[in-house]
Amino acid sequence: MRQEADQRTDVGPVRANNEDSLLVNVEAGLFIVADGMGGHAAGEIASDIAVKTVEEILLKAQDPEETRLSRSLDEEEGVRERLRYAMNQASARIRQYTVSHPNTRGMGTTLTILYIQDETAHISHVGDSRIYLFRDEELSQLTMDHTVVQKEIQAGRLTPELARVAPHKNILTQSVGFNATVHPHSGTHMVFEDDIYLICSDGLSDVLDRKDLENIFQETPFEDLAEVLVEQAIDNDTQDNVTVVLVRILNE
């Protein structure tokens, strides 16, 4: 299997600057979205540090010597551990940056990673950016938000419909950089031909629910999809930056 990818990012109609960062590295099978937060442009610094740190660590892990040293690990567990390590290294580097730049203290970022190796998609995720999978004309959400409202949904105190309009819907329970140690949600999935993965910031998912997104996927060619998603988020008056990364699985 191989992949093709597309991406778009937009500052949106409200924000003065874009604090989202993304990575598309088809050769390495690595795709990332990070949504930064913090004043004085700190959010864009945090998301940039996070993306670059993960790329550096995972590309090093693909080195033949590094692979030889770690081959005693169960392959799936080994990838999960590398992703967890990369996320926590990103958190450490962000926190280290704030020591020499005190005006950025408190900055952090979401960090959502899709890492495709052979025929397996590995997911690692902190925050409220999301990964969706479009397969057989149906869209499913693969990540769970690390938010206060998600905890309330799980506890039965809030419905998903009310959570979408709750004033505290974007309060995170953990973020990379703000927390010294993060505990990412991880998962693995077999990939199949014509699967399409969507990684997005909450500037998209806050204004387009799963059914809205599914309808767009069903009606839009892949080559137009990224642009249509961002335009629809802006038309729906998103209050945040909008970033989408799309990955389609192709047969060799």
Secondary structure in CASP SS format (residue, H / E / C, confidence):
PFRMAT SS
TARGET T0000
AUTHOR 0000-0000-0000
METHOD secondary structure of the structure
MODEL  1
M C 1.00
R E 1.00
Q E 1.00
E E 1.00
A E 1.00
D E 1.00
Q E 1.00
R E 1.00
T E 1.00
D E 1.00
V C 1.00
G C 1.00
P C 1.00
V C 1.00
R C 1.00
A C 1.00
N C 1.00
N C 1.00
E C 1.00
D E 1.00
S E 1.00
L E 1.00
L E 1.00
V E 1.00
N E 1.00
V C 1.00
E C 1.00
A C 1.00
G C 1.00
L E 1.00
F E 1.00
I E 1.00
V E 1.00
A E 1.00
D E 1.00
G E 1.00
M E 1.00
G C 1.00
G C 1.00
H C 1.00
A C 1.00
A H 1.00
G H 1.00
E H 1.00
I H 1.00
A H 1.00
S H 1.00
D H 1.00
I H 1.00
A H 1.00
V H 1.00
K H 1.00
T H 1.00
V H 1.00
E H 1.00
E H 1.00
I H 1.00
L H 1.00
L H 1.00
K H 1.00
A H 1.00
Q C 1.00
D C 1.00
P H 1.00
E H 1.00
E H 1.00
T H 1.00
R H 1.00
L H 1.00
S H 1.00
R C 1.00
S C 1.00
L C 1.00
D C 1.00
E H 1.00
E H 1.00
E H 1.00
G H 1.00
V H 1.00
R H 1.00
E H 1.00
R H 1.00
L H 1.00
R H 1.00
Y H 1.00
A H 1.00
M H 1.00
N H 1.00
Q H 1.00
A H 1.00
S H 1.00
A H 1.00
R H 1.00
I H 1.00
R H 1.00
Q H 1.00
Y H 1.00
T H 1.00
V H 1.00
S H 1.00
H C 1.00
P H 1.00
N H 1.00
T H 1.00
R C 1.00
G C 1.00
M C 1.00
G E 1.00
T E 1.00
T C 1.00
L E 1.00
T E 1.00
I E 1.00
L E 1.00
Y E 1.00
I E 1.00
Q E 1.00
D C 1.00
E C 1.00
T E 1.00
A E 1.00
H E 1.00
I E 1.00
S E 1.00
H E 1.00
V E 1.00
G C 1.00
D C 1.00
S C 1.00
R E 1.00
I E 1.00
Y E 1.00
L E 1.00
F E 1.00
R E 1.00
D C 1.00
E C 1.00
E E 1.00
L E 1.00
S E 1.00
Q E 1.00
L C 1.00
T C 1.00
M C 1.00
D C 1.00
H C 1.00
T E 1.00
V H 1.00
V H 1.00
Q H 1.00
K H 1.00
E H 1.00
I H 1.00
Q H 1.00
A C 1.00
G C 1.00
R C 1.00
L C 1.00
T C 1.00
P H 1.00
E H 1.00
L H 1.00
A H 1.00
R C 1.00
V C 1.00
A C 1.00
P C 1.00
H C 1.00
K C 1.00
N C 1.00
I C 1.00
L E 1.00
T C 1.00
Q C 1.00
S C 1.00
V E 1.00
G C 1.00
F C 1.00
N E 1.00
A C 1.00
T C 1.00
V C 1.00
H C 1.00
P C 1.00
H E 1.00
S E 1.00
G E 1.00
T E 1.00
H E 1.00
M E 1.00
V C 1.00
F C 1.00
E C 1.00
D C 1.00
D C 1.00
I E 1.00
Y E 1.00
L E 1.00
I E 1.00
C E 1.00
S C 1.00
D H 1.00
G H 1.00
L H 1.00
S H 1.00
D C 1.00
V C 1.00
L C 1.00
D C 1.00
R H 1.00
K H 1.00
D H 1.00
L H 1.00
E H 1.00
N H 1.00
I H 1.00
F H 1.00
Q H 1.00
E H 1.00
T C 1.00
P C 1.00
F H 1.00
E H 1.00
D H 1.00
L H 1.00
A H 1.00
E H 1.00
V H 1.00
L H 1.00
V H 1.00
E H 1.00
Q H 1.00
A H 1.00
I H 1.00
D H 1.00
N C 1.00
D C 1.00
T C 1.00
Q C 1.00
D C 1.00
N C 1.00
V E 1.00
T E 1.00
V E 1.00
V E 1.00
L E 1.00
V E 1.00
R E 1.00
I E 1.00
L E 1.00
N C 1.00
E C 1.00
END
